[in-house]
Amino acid sequence: MKKVAVTIDDLVFNWGDHTPCLSIPKFELYCGEKVFIKGPSGSGKSTLLNMLGGVLLPETGGIRVLEHDYSTMWASQLDRFRADHIGFIFQQFNLLPFLSLLDNVCLPCRFSAKRRARAIEEFGSVEQGAEALLARLGLAEASLYQKDVAALSVGQQQRVSAARAILGAPEIIIADEPTSALDTESRDQFLALLLSQCELSGSTLIFVSHDSSLEHHFSQRAQLMPSANGGYSL
Ligand SMILES: Nc1ncnc2c1ncn2[C@@H]1O[C@H](COP(=O)(O)OP(=O)(O)OP(=O)(O)O)[C@@H](O)[C@H]1O
């Protein structure tokens, strides 16, 4: 039987002004599926991703990820769960400026023994895994490794952030507008790697983008649309 990756039931979320931002009666995603989520600016795509990552909790209703109900977990349990099971590609990349490029990519494997073990199994070592993924993303030049991550181009930072999310094959990858800063060639290379890595590791991919031309690469599509109560619904 197929395992469920994400279940949302009767979710309502607002930012404190009593106007619903999101109102989602039902949403389900199976393990290994890849969903493309779109919606107008301000419709709550990033808010939804933050809830799926356990960073924000809904007002009412529930979110279950890999059969874990976030509302019943302590903050420390949530941190551990995130580190072990979820890879994030953020809109603002969130690279750490005081770490080298390679250390940024390896970071999640330092926090999660599970991801570290999977990276070692796949690539021989965490560092070799980081280098292999960076090379596949077109970042193989040794000179780049010496650079401050803040001195990399936006597109390069986006790809470093993708390698960091993928390394150690987390079960869920959450990507918020990951191709927005890439040219067409880098975008296609990036998406091909992301999809093939998810396929290889059986990861579930939750991908938010404005770029509708990418939709056809995904097995599932969802759209945030205005709902009757004023918020947006999937
Ligand atoms: N920290 C916050 N405090 C209060 N309101 C917020 C906060 N973050 C987002 N919002 C509001 O929640 C709504 C949804 O924002 P969100 O960033 O999730 O939308 P989005 O669909 O990702 O937008 P975009 O496509 O422009 O990135 C917006 O009205 C936004 O102003």
The ligand as an SDF file (V2000), in Angstrom:
LIG
                    3D

 31 33  0  0  0  0  0  0  0  0999 V2000
    5.1100   37.3260    8.9850 N   0  0  0  0  0  0  0  0  0  0  0  0
    3.9250   37.7460    8.5130 C   0  0  0  0  0  0  0  0  0  0  0  0
    3.1130   38.5200    9.2810 N   0  0  0  0  0  0  0  0  0  0  0  0
    1.9110   38.9340    8.8370 C   0  0  0  0  0  0  0  0  0  0  0  0
    1.4220   38.6360    7.5930 N   0  0  0  0  0  0  0  0  0  0  0  0
    2.1920   37.8900    6.7920 C   0  0  0  0  0  0  0  0  0  0  0  0
    3.4860   37.4000    7.1940 C   0  0  0  0  0  0  0  0  0  0  0  0
    4.0180   36.6760    6.1720 N   0  0  0  0  0  0  0  0  0  0  0  0
    3.1080   36.7120    5.1750 C   0  0  0  0  0  0  0  0  0  0  0  0
    2.0210   37.4400    5.5470 N   0  0  0  0  0  0  0  0  0  0  0  0
    0.8370   37.6700    4.7250 C   0  0  0  0  0  0  0  0  0  0  0  0
    0.2600   36.4100    4.3950 O   0  0  0  0  0  0  0  0  0  0  0  0
   -0.2180   36.4230    3.0560 C   0  0  0  0  0  0  0  0  0  0  0  0
    0.4290   35.2900    2.2780 C   0  0  0  0  0  0  0  0  0  0  0  0
    1.8400   35.5310    2.1820 O   0  0  0  0  0  0  0  0  0  0  0  0
    2.8200   34.4870    1.5040 P   0  0  0  0  0  0  0  0  0  0  0  0
    4.1940   35.0720    1.5390 O   0  0  0  0  0  0  0  0  0  0  0  0
    2.6050   33.1740    2.1180 O   0  0  0  0  0  0  0  0  0  0  0  0
    2.2460   34.4900    0.0200 O   0  0  0  0  0  0  0  0  0  0  0  0
    2.9090   33.9200   -1.3170 P   0  0  0  0  0  0  0  0  0  0  0  0
    1.8030   33.3170   -2.1060 O   0  0  0  0  0  0  0  0  0  0  0  0
    4.0650   33.0500   -0.9870 O   0  0  0  0  0  0  0  0  0  0  0  0
    3.4040   35.2640   -2.0000 O   0  0  0  0  0  0  0  0  0  0  0  0
    4.5500   35.4860   -3.1330 P   0  0  0  0  0  0  0  0  0  0  0  0
    4.1390   34.7060   -4.3430 O   0  0  0  0  0  0  0  0  0  0  0  0
    4.4830   36.9610   -3.3740 O   0  0  0  0  0  0  0  0  0  0  0  0
    5.8670   35.0430   -2.5450 O   0  0  0  0  0  0  0  0  0  0  0  0
    0.0970   37.8030    2.4770 C   0  0  0  0  0  0  0  0  0  0  0  0
   -1.0660   38.6020    2.5760 O   0  0  0  0  0  0  0  0  0  0  0  0
    1.1840   38.3270    3.4030 C   0  0  0  0  0  0  0  0  0  0  0  0
    1.1110   39.7400    3.5200 O   0  0  0  0  0  0  0  0  0  0  0  0
  1  2  1  0
  2  3  1  0
  2  7  2  0
  3  4  2  0
  4  5  1  0
  5  6  2  0
  6  7  1  0
  6 10  1  0
  7  8  1  0
  8  9  2  0
  9 10  1  0
 10 11  1  0
 11 12  1  0
 11 30  1  0
 12 13  1  0
 13 14  1  0
 13 28  1  0
 14 15  1  0
 15 16  1  0
 16 17  2  0
 16 18  1  0
 16 19  1  0
 19 20  1  0
 20 21  2  0
 20 22  1  0
 20 23  1  0
 23 24  1  0
 24 25  2  0
 24 26  1  0
 24 27  1  0
 28 29  1  0
 28 30  1  0
 30 31  1  0
M  END
$$$$
